[in-house]
């Protein structure tokens, strides 16, 4: 694909990656993919692997780097929750993606779900459990109308700390696992249905990707182990359901104030799309789901990265 741009117009681009969250390894893959794409386009780009969350130290690293703009490829806490966005804003360094408030909301599944409910965006039935309530928990009351429960930390991504529980005897172990990542967890009904994701780019929905795991549940192993999952792009859905799913994805993106791009994960049950979460910095390797969706309308990986950077300049963040 031919790209019409002048490398000079982008300035010096710093690709922020790594971090010290539970998603460090995934972030390094995203960051290296973005760096390699921009480097292949002969842009002035530098990879910045952050190995600390000490804010004065991070500020010092960013100042010394001399970058004109930051491409944030950090996943998880510090990188995706508004913290690095706040630091960059304080240094007047433009950055890609959503602002402080939207990033914080996207990372916090409880806060974002409350907003979705207020906006009549469908979500699964769920309960919130705090660490201090753990010892008084009545497991028999956690059944909803579902034979399977999903236990997840409130502020993790990449399916980290997530369990699918079919037997009451397995609940304590799943709850303990989720609490190792957060002091608030979500206990959610499992919705059997088709797993879909709607990427958003420049405030428009991309073609829908259907996720077809080869095992029963789309867990960490299915997500990251090669060959464990198939993908259909665009998803084969009736036109009315397809359009509705895209519209709900865009509504969820806008509801929490995301900017430029995101990925909205959903379950399609009885033709209704239920929003599971909005990823403000989804996976950004060339084979990740947002790039797959973009490629379906002839936006290759370098073009995707360039569009994200262009939108970051002069953008008002909230």
N, C-alpha and C positions, 0 to 999 in steps of 0.2 A: 504494500500500500504506500502511495506517495503522501508524504507529510509536508504541507506548506507552512513553514514557520522559520523564523530566524532565531537561532540559539541565544542570541544576545538579548532578546526581549524577555527572557525568563530570569536573567541574573544568575547568581550562584544559588543552587538548590541544595539544601541539606535534607537528606532522607533520614529521618529519625526512626530508629529501630531497636529491637532488643528489649531494653528495660529489665526489671527484675520481678515481674509478675509471673504467675503460673503459666502465662502464654508467651513467655520469652522466645522459645524455639520457633513457634508459629510466626511471631513477629519478625524474627530474623529472616525467615523464608520470604515473607511479604516484602520486607525492606530490601533484601538483595534483588528480588525480582524487579522492583520499581527502579532501584539503582541501575541495574543492568539495562533495562529498557531505555532509561533516560541517557545513559552513557552511550548506548548504540545510536542514539539520535544526535550524538556529538554535543550534548548540553554540558554546561559547567555544573557538575554534580559531585557531591561528597557524601559518603556514608558516615553516619554518626551513630555508633552503637552506645546507647546509654546504659551504663552498668551501675547507676546510682539513682536514688530518688531523693537525694539531699538537694533541696531547691536552690540554695546559694551555689552549690557546686554545678548544678545543671545550668543555671544562669551564666556562670563563668564559662562553661564549655560552649554554650551557644554564642556568647559575645565573642569569644576568641575565634570561633569558626568563620566569622565574617560572612555568614550566609545572608542572602537577600530574601529568601522565603524558605519555610520548612514544609516538607512533605511528610506528614505524620503517618508512619506505618507501624506505630506502637499499638499492640492489642492489650486489653486488660487494664488493671488499675494503674494509675499515674498517666498512662498514655491515652486512655479512651474515656476517662471519667471527668474530664474538664481540667485536670491539674496542669498538664503540659500546655494546654490551650491558654490557661491563665498566665503561665510564665511567659509564653511567647507574646501574648497581648501586652503584658507589662514591659516587654523589651521592644514593642512596636515592630515585631517581625511577623509579616503575614504568614498564615498557615492554612493548610488544606483542610477541608471538611467542616464539621459543625463547630459552633462556638462552645463556650464554657457551660452554659445552662443546658443546651440541648444534649451535649456530650454526657453531662451528669445524669440527665433524665434517661437517656438511652441505656446507660450502664446499669441504672437502678431499675430492675424489672418490676419492683413493687410500685415505685413512683410513676413509671410510664404506664403501667396497667391501670392505675387509677385514672389517669388522663384519658386513656382509651375508653374506659367505661363511661366517663363523663361525656365523651364525644360519640357514644353509641357505636364504637368499633368493637366487634365481637372478640372476646378472649375466653379461654377455658375457665371453668370454675376453679377456684383456688383458695387456700388459706395461707396466712402468714404465721410463721412460728419464730419467736425470738429465743435466744439462748437461755434467758432466765426462766422461760416457760417449759423448757425441755423436760424437767423432772416431773411435772404435773400433767404430762401429755396422756390423753386417753386415746390410744391407737384405734380403738373400735369406732370412734366417731369420725375417722378420717377417710371414709369410704366413698363419699359422694354417690354418684350413680355409676361409678366406673370400677371394673374389676382390677384395673391397674392404676397405680399412682405414680406421678413423676415428682421426684424430690430434687430440688435444685437450689444452689446458693442464690441470693438476691442480686449479687453484683459480680458474676463471673461470665465469661464467654467461652466459646469453643467446646461446649459440653463438659467443661471441667467441673467435677464434683456432682455430676448429674447421675441419678439412678432411676431405673424403672422397676417398680416393686409390685409383685403379684401376690405375695404371701405376707400376711401380717407379721410373721416371725422375722421377715427381712427388713421391716421398717426401721427398727432401732439402728441397725448398721448403716442404712442409707442416710438417715438423719444425722448420725455422727459424722459421716463423710462430708455431707454438705456443710455442717458446722465447722469443719476444719478450714473452710474457705471464707466463711462469713458468719456474723453473729445474728443474721436474719436469713431465714430460708423460706422457700415457697413449696407448699405441698399442693399439687395440682392434679386434677383429673386427667387421665390419659385419653386423648381423643383419637380413636381409630379413624384413619382417613388418609388422603393423599398428602404427602409432604411437598409443599411448594415454597418457592422464595421469589419475591419480587424485588429486583434491583431498581434503584432510583438513580438517575443521572441527570443533572441540570434540571431538577424538579419535574422530571417526566419518568413514567414507569418504563422499564426495559422489558423485553420478552420474558415471560415467566419460565423459570427452571423448575422442573419436577425432579425431586430427589427420590431415587428408588433403591433403598438399601437392600442388600442381599441377606441381611439378618433381620430379625423381627423389628428391632428398634434402631433408630438413627442415633447411635451413641458416639462416644469419642472414637472408639475403634472403627466404626462404620464411616465416620467422617474423615479420618486421617490415614487409615490403612489402605494401601493401593489395592484396587480391585474389589473392595467391599461394597461399593455403591455405584449404581448407574445413574445417569442424568439424561433427561429429555428436554431439549431446548429447540423451539418453544414447546411448552407442555401441551399435550393433546387434551384440550378441554373444550366443551361447547362454547361458542362465541360469547354468549351472555355471561356465563360463569367466569370465563377468561377475563372479560372486560371488568366485571365486578371485582375480581381479585386484584387486578391492577389498580383500580380506583381505591380500594381499601388499603392497599400497600402505600399509595401516595398520601392518603389521609393520615395514616399512622406516622409516616415520615414528617408531614407538616404539623401534626398535632403536638409533637414534642419540640418542634422548631429546628429540625435538622437542615443542614445546608449542603447543596451541590450533589452529594451522593450518600447512599446508605443501602442496606439490604434488609428487607422485611421478611422474616420467616413466619410461615403460616401452616396450619393444617386445614385441609378442605374436607369437611365432614357434612354429608347430606347437602352438598352444593353450597355450603356456607363457609367462607374463609375465616378462620379464627387466628388472630395475631398472637404469636408466641413472644416475639421480641423484635426490636429494631436494632440492627448493628450499625453504629455510626462510623466504625472503621472495620468493614468486613475484610475477609482474606483478600490479599492483593497479589497473589501469584498469577501467572498467565493462565493457569488452569482452575483458579478459584471461581466461585459461582457468579460474582458480579462481572468479572471479565468474560466469563462464558456467555452471559446474557448480552453484554455489549457486542461481543464478536458476532452474535446472531444477527445484528443489524450493521455488520461491517465496520464496527469500531474496534480496531485492533488494540493490543495492550499499550503500545506507546501512545497512540492517539487518546486512549482513555486517561492515561497519566497526564498528558498535556492538557486535556480539557479540565481535569481536576485542578491543575496548577493555575490555569488561566482564570478559573472562577474564584480562586483564592485571593487574587489581587483586587483590592478595592472593595472586597465584600464586607457588608455589615454583619457582624456576628452578635448573637445574643447569648 
